[in-house]
Amino acid sequence: MTFINKKILFNFFMTAALCLFISLIIGTKANAMTIVLDPGHGGAGTSGAGAFYPPYMEKSLNLAVATQVKSELDNAGITTYMTRTGDVSLDLEQRAAYAKSVNADLMISIHFNSSGTHTLNGTEIWTSLYGSYYTTGYSVGSNIMQQLTGLGLVSKGVKTKLGNSGDYYGIIRNGVALGVPTIIVEHCFMDNEYDRSILDSQGVSGLAHADATGIINYVNSVGGSGTSLAKSDPVALAEGATSNGSTEGVAVAPTVKASSGAQTSTKSAASTGSSISKDASGNIVFKDQNGTTGTFTPSEWDRLLANWTYTGNAEYYIKQVPVGDLNAILGK
Ligand SMILES: [Zn+2]
C-alpha cells in the first residue's frame, strides 16, 4: 500500500467517522421524547378547584404533583412541559393544542378523585380506546400504576371508557384528535379515609415520585429518552364533539382564560365577603364567602394554614373554605 493510498484511506475513515458523529447528534436531538404534564382544573375561586374536600383542593394538588414530576423528569433528561404552571383556567382544547405545539409524544393529565359517598377508593388510570393510543397509554399507565400501588393504593385498573364521541374523557379525546397519546391519572380519592391516610402520609412528594418513576421506567422500556414514539394518525373527533361531554378532565369556568384577567372576572363569585382581620386580643377573625364569621387563635390559624402550605399560597385557599369546614379541621 502506497503512502497516497494510506492517506486517502485515512481521510475516508475520518470523514465517515465525522458523518456518523454528526448523524448521531442530529438523530438524538430529532428523536428526543417529549412529555407534557397536564395539571387538571385551575382558575380563580373554588369553581376551578376540581374536587374539593378540605383541606385538599384538587387543582392545587394536581399542580403541586405535576411540578415535582416535571422536576424529576427534567433531572432524568426527559424533555417535559406543563400545560399550566399557575392557577389559571384552560379548556381541554387549549391543553391538547399546547401538547401538540411542543410536539409531545405523550400527555399525562394529573387528577385526584372524590365521590359523593366518600366510600370509593383506589387509583384509576384512563387511556384511549384507539389502537396505538391505547397500547401507549396502557403501557405508561401500567408503569405508573405499579408505582402507585407500591404506596398502598388499590388499583382500579388502567382502562378505557366509551362515550358518545369516542373516548369519553375530553382531554383524552382532544389529545388523540391531534395525534398525542393522552392518559388521565386519577391518583386516589382524596375524600376517602383509606386513600387519604396514604395521601397524608406520602404527601405530594411521595405520589409525584411514584409518577415520575413510572414514567421513567416506561421511557426506558421503549428505548430511553433519546427515542421517540412512533407517531400515529390523529383520531377524528366526532362532529360537534367538544370538551364538555365528560365530567372529569373538564376544565371549568371556560370563560376565564389564562391571560385575560381571571382574577377580575371571577372576583364577585369567588371572594365577595371573604376577609381576614385581627381582633384586639390578637385572634384571627375570618369571615367566609357566606358571611359566616369564625374566630381563631394564632396557633389554630397556623394549623389551618399548614393544611394549604403545599400550594404556596395558603391564605388564598383558606379564604375559599367555609368557616364550618375550618372548625371541622380543628375538631371544634
Ligand atoms: Zn379532576
Residues whose N, C-alpha, C, O or C-beta is under 5 A from the ligand:
A	BS01	ZN	G40 G50 H111 F112 G249
